[in-house]
Structure formats: structure tokens, C-alpha cells
Amino acid sequence: MRRASRRPDPHATRALAGLVALPLSLTLLSGCWLPDVSMSPDVQGASATASSTSAPTATSATSAAEPAAATADRPSGDLDAGSVTHVQPAGDRDLVIDYWTTQQAVDWTPADTKSIQLSAHLEGEEATATSIEVLVTRFSAVLDDGTTRTTVVDDRGEFALQPPFTYGTAVELPPTDPAVDAVTVTVQFDLLVETGRNTDRYYRQTVIDTLELPLLTQETDR
């Protein structure tokens, strides 16, 4: 005797198919979400915005630096440190000239009156230096601004220069043209040097020295 077979329940079959399809759907859905996380359009947009805003900053800094590059630097001058010593040959001896100023030479402009002091003495041949007479018969200082030459000191006389004597004076430089960015001061000593001890005969010796003094103008920087 054969048993009667049971017909499958259609509701159970559909439920089982739904359970099988559910994991597959979840897998497909999770695969669709991955591109959204790894390639966010907002992040790329922010980077592009940052790049576009940083470029003008560099350009602005370059533009601000251009005027400074166009400004000429002030060259160094003989009295920038406040004093300087020059040595010039005078026959068999040396004429040592000390220059100094109480002003700030690095701040001098064409409109300033510049005050300079100097002191000169002889060195060398110490054994006979004190016994042979040396006289300064004329001292002059000439200011040259590149266009004109002006005598600012012209001192004449017979001033003893052999040791222990020295020759000292002050030099005042008047204002110059506003466009002048440097001046030169040329000093000249006219000396009478005795030919020997107590000979009362002399020969002439001329010693020349210069000072270079740059000035601040609107086109120069410190």
C-alpha cells in the first residue's frame, strides 16, 4: 500500500528563496557604497580650493619684495665707524692723519653740514726726527661733489710738525645738491723740511690724502 506524498507549501518555498536572496542583496549593496567613501567629491573640492587660494599669497609676497630689490644699497664710507687713520709717505718718514667725527656719518645726507676733525703727525727716523725741523706752510681741504669743487679750508703759516708737535684743525662741509649721493674730501699738506740739522735750508714736500663719504638719498638704503 503506497503512502500519499505531501505537496510542497508554496509559502515556505518563497520564504526560503527570500532568505537566500537577502545575503546576496546585502553584498551588492555594500559593494555599491565603497566608491562613495573612498572617492568623496567634497575632499577633492576642498583641495582644489586650498590650492587656488594659496597662489595669490605667494604672488603678493613677491610683489612686496620688488621695491626693496630696486633700492640701491649705500656703500661704506671712511668715517662710518666714527674715525679712521690714513698714512701717507713724506720723504723718509710717514705722515699719519687721524680723522674723526662726533656725528653719525652713516646718517649723513646732502642737506647736512658735516663736521670733521683731524690731527696729523710724523713717524719714522726717530733718531733725527726731533732735530730736523718740519713746517706746515699750507693746509687745504677741498670738497668735491662730482659737479663742483669747493675749498672749505685754506690755512697758511709756519706750523711746526716735527715730534712732539702735531697739526690739528676742523673741517666743516656745507650742504650739497640733493641729488648727490657721495662726496670726496681732498686734503693737502705743503711741508718745508730742513735738509739737515741746523742748516736752515729746506725742501718742499707735498702730501695729499682723500676721504670718501657716501650720503643717504631717496634712492639709497642704509
C-alpha positions in Angstrom: 0.0 0.0 0.0 1.6 3.3 -1.1 1.6 6.4 1.1 0.2 9.6 -0.3 3.0 12.2 -0.9 2.7 15.8 0.6 2.7 18.7 -1.8 5.2 21.4 -1.0 3.9 24.5 0.7 4.3 27.4 -1.7 4.6 29.9 1.2 7.6 28.1 2.6 9.3 28.0 -0.8 9.0 31.7 -1.2 10.4 32.3 2.3 13.4 30.2 1.7 14.2 32.0 -1.6 13.9 35.3 0.2 16.5 34.2 2.8 18.9 33.1 0.1 18.5 36.4 -1.8 19.0 38.6 1.2 22.7 38.0 1.7 23.3 38.5 -2.0 21.5 41.8 -1.9 23.5 42.9 1.2 26.7 42.1 -0.6 25.7 44.0 -3.7 24.6 47.0 -1.6 27.8 47.0 0.4 29.8 46.9 -2.9 27.9 49.9 -4.1 28.7 52.0 -1.0 32.6 51.6 -1.2 33.2 54.1 -4.1 31.2 56.7 -2.2 33.6 56.5 0.8 36.9 56.3 -1.0 36.3 59.0 -3.6 34.5 61.8 -2.0 34.0 64.8 -4.3 33.9 67.1 -1.3 37.5 66.3 -0.3 38.8 66.9 -3.9 36.9 70.2 -4.0 38.5 71.4 -0.7 42.0 70.6 -2.0 41.3 72.5 -5.2 40.1 75.4 -3.2 43.1 75.5 -1.0 45.5 75.4 -4.0 43.7 78.2 -5.7 43.7 80.5 -2.6 47.4 79.9 -1.7 48.7 81.1 -5.1 47.8 84.8 -4.7 49.6 84.9 -1.3 53.0 83.9 -2.9 52.4 86.4 -5.7 51.6 89.2 -3.2 54.9 88.5 -1.3 56.9 88.6 -4.5 55.3 91.9 -5.4 56.0 93.4 -2.0 59.7 92.4 -2.3 60.2 94.1 -5.7 60.5 97.7 -4.4 63.2 96.7 -1.9 65.2 95.0 -4.6 65.1 98.1 -6.7 66.6 100.3 -3.8 70.3 100.8 -4.1 72.5 100.0 -1.1 74.6 102.7 0.5 78.3 101.9 0.0 80.6 102.0 3.0 82.4 105.2 3.9 85.7 106.2 5.5 84.0 107.6 8.6 81.2 105.0 9.1 82.9 103.8 12.3 83.4 107.4 13.6 87.1 107.6 13.0 89.8 106.4 10.6 93.6 106.7 10.3 95.4 107.2 7.0 99.2 107.0 6.4 101.0 108.8 3.6 104.7 108.8 2.8 106.5 112.1 3.4 110.1 111.7 2.3 111.9 109.2 4.5 109.1 109.5 7.1 105.3 108.9 7.2 102.6 111.5 7.7 99.9 109.9 9.9 96.5 111.6 9.7 93.7 110.8 12.2 90.2 111.8 11.2 87.1 111.6 13.4 83.6 113.0 13.8 81.1 113.2 16.7 78.2 112.9 14.2 76.7 109.7 12.7 78.4 109.5 9.4 76.2 106.7 8.2 73.2 109.1 8.5 74.7 112.0 6.6 72.5 113.4 3.8 73.2 116.0 1.2 71.4 118.6 3.3 73.6 118.1 6.4 76.5 120.2 7.5 79.2 117.6 8.2 81.8 118.3 10.9 85.2 116.5 10.7 88.3 116.9 12.9 91.8 115.8 12.0 95.2 115.6 13.6 98.5 114.9 11.7 101.9 113.9 13.0 105.2 112.5 11.6 106.6 109.0 12.3 109.8 107.3 11.3 113.6 108.1 11.6 113.1 108.7 15.3 116.8 109.3 16.0 116.8 112.5 13.9 113.1 113.4 13.7 113.2 115.8 16.7 116.4 117.6 15.5 115.3 118.3 11.9 112.7 121.0 11.5 109.5 120.4 9.5 106.9 123.1 9.0 103.4 123.1 7.6 103.2 126.1 5.4 99.8 125.5 4.0 96.9 123.1 4.6 93.9 123.0 2.4 90.7 120.9 2.2 88.6 120.7 -1.0 85.1 119.3 -1.2 84.2 117.6 -4.5 80.5 116.5 -5.0 81.1 115.3 -8.6 80.0 118.6 -10.2 81.7 121.3 -8.3 84.9 121.7 -6.2 84.8 124.0 -3.1 87.7 124.9 -0.9 86.5 124.6 2.6 89.8 125.2 4.4 92.9 127.2 3.4 95.3 127.6 6.3 98.6 129.2 5.7 101.5 129.8 8.1 104.6 128.1 9.5 103.4 125.4 11.9 105.9 123.1 13.5 105.3 119.4 12.7 108.4 117.6 13.9 107.9 115.5 17.0 106.4 116.1 19.5 104.3 118.6 17.6 101.2 117.8 15.6 99.0 119.8 13.2 95.2 119.8 14.0 92.2 121.5 12.5 88.5 121.2 12.0 86.7 120.9 8.6 83.1 121.9 8.0 81.5 120.5 4.9 78.5 122.5 3.7 75.2 121.0 2.3 75.4 119.9 -1.3 72.9 119.3 -4.1 70.1 116.9 -3.0 70.9 114.5 -5.9 74.5 114.0 -4.8 75.0 110.5 -3.3 78.7 110.8 -2.3 81.4 113.5 -1.8 85.2 113.4 -1.7 87.3 115.5 0.6 90.9 116.0 -0.6 93.3 117.4 2.0 96.8 118.7 1.1 99.8 119.4 3.4 102.6 121.6 2.0 105.7 120.9 4.1 109.1 122.6 4.4 111.6 120.0 5.6 115.0 121.1 6.8 117.8 119.5 4.7 119.9 118.7 7.8 120.3 119.6 11.4 120.6 123.4 11.9 121.2 124.0 8.2 118.4 126.5 7.9 117.8 125.2 4.4 114.6 123.5 3.4 113.0 121.5 0.6 109.3 121.3 -0.1 107.2 118.1 0.4 103.6 117.9 -0.6 101.3 115.2 0.9 97.8 114.6 -0.4 95.1 112.4 1.1 91.4 111.8 0.5 88.2 110.8 2.4 85.3 109.1 0.6 81.9 110.0 2.2 78.7 108.4 0.8 75.4 110.1 1.5 71.8 108.9 2.0 69.4 110.0 -0.7 65.9 108.9 -1.6 67.3 106.3 -3.9 69.7 104.7 -1.4 69.1 102.4 1.6 71.1 102.2 4.8 
